[in-house]
Amino acid sequence: MTHFDILVPGNYFCDMIFTGFPQFPALGTEVYTQNLTVTVGGVLNTVIGLSRLGVHVGWLGQIGTDFFSRFVLETIAAEGIDDSLLVRRDAPCQRVTVAVSFPADRAFVSYVDAADSSVKLMLDAFDRLSFRHLHFTGFQLDPRTPELLRAARARGATVSMDCQDRPITLESPMVLEVLTQLDIFMPNALEAQRLTETTTLQDAAARLRPYVPLLVIKDGAQGAHTWQGDQHEFVPAISVQPVDTTGAGDVFNAGFLTALREGKALLDCLRWGNICGGLSTLGHGGTTTAPTRAQVEMLVGG
């Protein structure tokens, strides 16, 4: 049984990112862009971000026989990422997002073939997995999630979860049950406000803090916050001119979790997250310019 520092379950995406638009395309019109990048995305933004920081990361996901699955396999092989946990299907497993990206925001069109959820992947493989930390890149609103989180924590692992854009609120008992089983919750500011049905980051944090020991809220170009008990920390974002913000929050998570795993103070964890997320916006897609450990340490030291 292979042991991983951080385990990240979930299925890949391939991102086709169009940038350099003169204007947003309208129906019945054709717009030419200046750039096109095809890269891996989704859960792999965090997986590759962690790997480049020197973390022994495990990716538990599904791939198929299609072109996009083959592209993913080539990419993770080039990154030196362990593929022993992948479930290989004898059928297409296409997961593709077209991103219409502007410097400050973006829109997506996606297609996915049927695939098992992150929770099912974990439950099916749980007895052959060994890990110190379990990270989900999106909120897992599945009746089996609390049981899975309790089992992971019973093994001595810690658990974190991002939010992503989910049509959920704190009014759902399942949402509250999942939150109370987490060690770390990592939404961005807009996600936190939607989840709590509030209009400010501070009000959202006040509603979420009672449910999770460590709350991390990413606030884009402003920076990022943590709340742990009564302790609040904030670190401003690094100064960059973003090319594309796709996946920046996922790469922030990689930096934050790497620093936390190494016992760094929360201020330093925020710095690592901000550097990783900020540098990832200098290229198209989350992984293109996700930094190495040497790059982060240079900026932290500076």
TAVEN-V499378 format. One record per residue. PSI is psi in radians with two decimals (* if undefined). Layout:
PSI
PSI
This chain:
2.15
2.36
2.37
2.51
-0.86
2.29
2.30
1.81
2.62
2.82
2.59
2.88
2.61
2.27
2.22
1.90
2.04
2.19
2.89
0.80
2.41
-0.49
2.85
2.36
2.41
2.72
2.40
0.06
2.86
2.28
2.29
2.38
2.91
-0.44
2.59
2.24
2.33
2.11
2.92
2.68
-2.68
-2.33
-0.45
-0.30
-0.78
-0.74
-0.87
-0.66
-0.77
-0.76
-0.73
-0.34
0.07
0.21
2.38
1.67
2.45
2.33
2.11
1.89
-3.03
2.51
2.80
-2.66
0.04
2.98
-0.77
-0.67
-0.72
-0.68
-0.71
-0.81
-0.73
-0.69
-0.83
-0.50
-0.73
-0.51
-0.14
0.51
2.35
2.25
0.27
-0.33
-0.04
2.39
2.07
2.10
2.48
0.99
2.85
2.52
1.14
2.31
1.75
2.37
2.27
2.10
2.15
1.77
2.28
2.83
-0.62
-0.18
3.06
2.86
2.67
2.56
2.19
2.70
2.36
2.40
2.76
2.38
2.74
2.60
2.89
-0.68
-0.77
-0.72
-0.76
-0.80
-0.68
-0.55
0.03
-0.73
-0.24
0.29
2.54
2.18
2.68
-0.53
2.46
2.18
2.23
2.34
-0.11
2.84
2.25
1.56
1.35
2.36
-0.39
-0.13
-0.86
-0.73
-0.76
-0.78
-0.70
-0.70
-0.71
-0.76
-0.53
-0.45
-0.12
0.08
2.69
2.80
2.35
2.77
2.31
-3.13
-0.99
3.08
1.66
2.46
1.14
2.72
3.00
-0.13
-0.30
2.17
-0.59
-0.67
-0.81
-0.68
-0.68
-0.83
-0.71
-0.15
0.00
2.63
-0.57
2.30
2.33
1.01
2.92
3.07
-0.77
-0.73
-0.73
-0.69
-0.70
-0.73
-0.67
-0.06
0.81
3.07
-0.02
2.71
-0.72
-0.73
-0.68
-0.77
-0.72
-0.62
-0.55
-0.51
-0.66
-0.29
-0.29
2.37
-0.70
2.01
2.23
2.16
2.13
2.30
0.70
-2.26
-0.19
-0.64
-2.62
2.66
2.67
2.61
2.19
1.88
-2.23
0.00
2.16
2.31
2.56
2.38
2.21
2.71
2.73
2.74
1.98
2.79
1.70
2.43
-0.72
2.22
0.07
2.19
0.05
-0.67
-0.64
-0.69
-0.59
-0.83
-0.70
-0.77
-0.79
-0.85
-0.59
-0.84
-0.70
-0.70
-0.54
0.11
0.30
2.71
2.74
-0.62
-0.72
-0.62
-0.73
-0.70
-0.80
-0.77
-0.80
-0.70
-0.82
-0.84
-0.72
-0.81
-0.52
-0.36
-0.07
-0.11
3.07
2.14
2.82
-0.50
-0.29
-0.79
0.37
2.28
2.82
2.95
-0.72
-0.68
-0.74
-0.81
-0.59
-0.76
-0.68
-0.76
-0.49
*
